[in-house]
Amino acid sequence: GHRELVLVGGEPGIGKSTLAAALARQVDAAGGAVLYGRCLEDSNAPYQPFVEALDHYVRHAPAAVLESHVGQFGGELSRLVPTLTRRVAHAAPTATSDADTERYLAFNAAAGLLSAIAGRQPVLLVLEDLHWADMATLQLLRHLVAHSQRISMLVLCTFRSSETTPDHALSEAFAALWREANVTRIDLEGLSRADVQDLCVSYAIGITDSEAVASLAQELGDETAGN
């Protein structure tokens, strides 16, 4: 019944995406809505992960949901998701010369659509590789988390902790997000020596040489630090 933000950090390959995918499968199986978007290293497109996630929903959403949304917010969402104009013919955005006003209206429309989805079913919004996010994406994330309406939605963001230096834009965004309620950070670390051995044993079905398995586990642990 409320909005939560979870930030999952760790080294490359530590399992951030695997963890997000496992949660997504659980939410989907339980009847929730899973929306997914990722930031790309070489993309200059603003709002990339939000556009990807919302565009997929708009393409497949019931017409009545989109009509209701446009009735409340006009066509402002089409600034982020042009596909909306193909689903709802009269979904053109309001003409204005003020960039700040346009951004505010688009942000409210995006938050409004997510609220509408959450009114039908719980929502998991996964935003991957936030360390590559542009400033516009981080601004929309902050707006969404600060949005006052209580909705059943979990926003799960993954990021490489090795790339979030103090002067990184993400560090500034995190500092602002910590001031909001219902924000949690999870830092994934490598598996312990015992965990690595358990993993090896689980793959070594039928192998009776336990000393060889233990030796392999020790070698893997030393080589990979559990990653």
C-alpha positions in Angstrom: 0.0 0.0 0.0 3.0 2.4 -0.2 5.9 3.2 -2.5 9.4 1.8 -1.8 12.7 2.4 -3.4 15.5 -0.2 -3.2 19.0 0.5 -4.5 21.0 -2.6 -5.2 24.7 -2.0 -5.6 27.8 -4.1 -6.1 30.7 -5.0 -8.4 30.2 -6.0 -12.0 29.0 -9.6 -12.1 28.1 -9.9 -8.4 24.5 -10.8 -9.2 22.5 -7.6 -9.2 20.6 -8.4 -12.4 20.1 -12.0 -11.3 18.6 -10.8 -8.0 16.3 -8.3 -9.9 15.2 -11.0 -12.3 14.4 -13.5 -9.5 12.2 -10.9 -7.8 10.5 -10.0 -11.1 9.6 -13.6 -11.7 8.0 -13.8 -8.2 6.0 -10.6 -8.7 4.8 -11.7 -12.1 3.8 -15.1 -10.8 1.8 -13.4 -8.0 -0.1 -11.3 -10.5 1.8 -8.1 -10.2 2.9 -5.8 -13.1 6.6 -5.8 -13.9 8.0 -2.9 -15.8 11.7 -3.0 -16.9 14.1 -0.4 -18.3 17.9 0.0 -18.3 20.4 2.7 -18.8 22.9 2.3 -21.6 26.5 3.3 -21.5 26.6 4.9 -24.9 23.0 6.3 -25.1 22.4 10.1 -25.0 18.6 9.6 -24.9 17.1 11.3 -21.9 14.9 9.2 -19.5 16.1 6.0 -21.3 15.0 3.4 -18.7 11.6 5.1 -18.0 10.9 5.4 -21.7 11.6 1.7 -22.2 9.5 0.6 -19.3 6.5 2.9 -19.9 6.6 2.4 -23.7 6.2 -1.4 -23.3 3.2 -0.8 -21.0 1.6 1.7 -23.3 1.9 -0.6 -26.2 0.0 -3.4 -24.4 -2.2 -1.5 -21.9 -6.0 -1.7 -22.1 -7.4 1.1 -24.1 -9.7 2.2 -21.2 -6.7 2.8 -19.0 -4.9 5.0 -21.5 -8.1 6.9 -22.3 -8.6 7.6 -18.6 -5.1 8.7 -18.2 -5.3 11.1 -21.1 -8.5 12.4 -19.7 -6.8 13.4 -16.5 -3.3 14.4 -17.7 -3.9 15.3 -21.3 -1.2 14.1 -23.7 1.7 15.1 -21.5 3.1 11.6 -21.3 3.6 11.6 -25.0 6.6 13.8 -24.4 8.3 10.8 -22.9 6.4 8.0 -24.7 5.4 9.0 -28.3 3.6 5.6 -28.7 0.8 7.1 -26.6 -0.4 9.1 -29.6 -0.8 6.0 -31.7 -3.0 4.4 -29.0 -5.0 7.5 -28.2 -5.4 9.8 -31.1 -6.1 13.0 -29.1 -3.1 12.6 -26.8 -1.0 15.5 -28.1 0.9 17.4 -25.3 0.0 21.0 -24.4 2.0 23.6 -26.4 4.3 25.7 -24.1 7.5 27.5 -24.5 8.7 26.9 -20.9 10.9 23.8 -20.7 10.5 23.6 -16.9 6.8 23.5 -17.2 6.9 20.9 -19.9 9.2 18.7 -17.7 6.9 19.1 -14.7 3.8 18.1 -16.6 5.6 15.1 -18.2 6.9 14.0 -14.7 3.4 14.3 -13.3 1.9 12.3 -16.2 4.5 9.5 -15.7 3.8 9.3 -12.0 0.1 9.4 -12.8 0.3 6.4 -15.2 2.3 4.4 -12.6 -0.4 5.2 -10.0 -3.1 4.0 -12.4 -1.3 0.7 -13.0 -0.8 0.3 -9.2 -4.5 0.9 -8.7 -5.1 -2.3 -10.7 -2.2 -4.5 -9.4 1.1 -4.1 -7.4 3.9 -2.7 -9.5 7.6 -3.6 -9.7 9.6 -1.0 -11.7 13.1 -2.3 -12.4 15.7 0.3 -13.5 19.0 -1.3 -14.3 22.6 0.2 -14.5 21.7 3.5 -12.8 25.4 4.4 -12.8 24.9 5.2 -16.5 21.8 7.3 -16.0 21.7 10.8 -17.4 20.7 13.8 -15.2 17.1 13.8 -16.6 16.6 10.2 -15.6 17.8 10.9 -12.0 15.5 13.9 -11.8 12.5 11.8 -12.8 13.4 9.1 -10.3 13.6 11.7 -7.5 10.2 13.2 -8.6 8.7 9.7 -8.5 10.0 8.8 -5.1 9.0 12.2 -3.6 5.5 11.9 -5.2 3.1 12.2 -2.2 0.4 9.7 -3.4 0.5 6.3 -1.6 0.6 3.5 -4.2 1.6 -0.2 -4.2 4.9 0.1 -6.0 8.5 -1.0 -5.5 11.2 0.7 -7.6 14.3 -1.5 -7.8 17.4 0.2 -9.1 20.8 -1.6 -9.7 24.1 0.2 -10.0 27.8 -0.5 -9.9 29.2 0.7 -6.6 32.7 0.9 -8.1 31.5 3.7 -10.3 29.7 5.9 -7.8 32.5 8.2 -6.9 31.8 11.3 -4.8 31.7 13.5 -7.8 29.4 11.2 -9.8 25.9 12.5 -10.5 24.4 9.3 -8.9 26.1 10.2 -5.5 24.3 13.5 -5.5 21.0 11.8 -6.4 21.5 9.2 -3.6 22.1 12.0 -1.1 18.7 13.5 -2.0 16.9 10.1 -2.0 18.1 9.3 1.5 15.9 12.1 2.8 12.8 10.4 1.5 10.9 7.7 3.4 11.0 4.0 2.4 14.4 4.0 0.7 16.7 1.0 1.3 20.2 0.3 0.0 21.5 -3.3 -0.4 25.2 -3.8 -1.2 25.9 -7.3 -2.6 29.2 -8.9 -1.7 31.0 -12.0 -2.8 30.0 -15.4 -1.5 31.8 -16.6 1.6 34.2 -19.7 1.5 31.4 -21.9 2.8 28.9 -20.5 0.3 31.3 -21.2 -2.6 31.7 -24.8 -1.3 27.9 -25.2 -1.1 27.6 -24.0 -4.6 30.2 -26.4 -5.9 28.6 -29.3 -4.0 25.2 -28.4 -5.6 26.7 -28.7 -9.1 28.8 -31.8 -8.2 25.9 -34.3 -8.0 27.2 -37.8 -8.6 30.8 -36.9 -7.8 32.0 -38.9 -4.8 35.5 -37.3 -4.3 34.6 -34.7 -1.6 38.2 -33.6 -1.3 38.4 -32.7 -4.9 35.2 -30.6 -4.6 36.5 -28.9 -1.5 39.8 -28.2 -3.3 38.0 -26.7 -6.3 35.8 -24.6 -3.9 38.9 -23.2 -2.2 40.5 -22.4 -5.6 37.4 -20.7 -6.9 37.0 -18.7 -3.7 40.6 -17.5 -3.8 40.4 -16.6 -7.6 37.1 -14.8 -7.6 36.6 -13.5 -4.1 33.2 -15.1 -4.2 32.1 -13.0 -7.2 
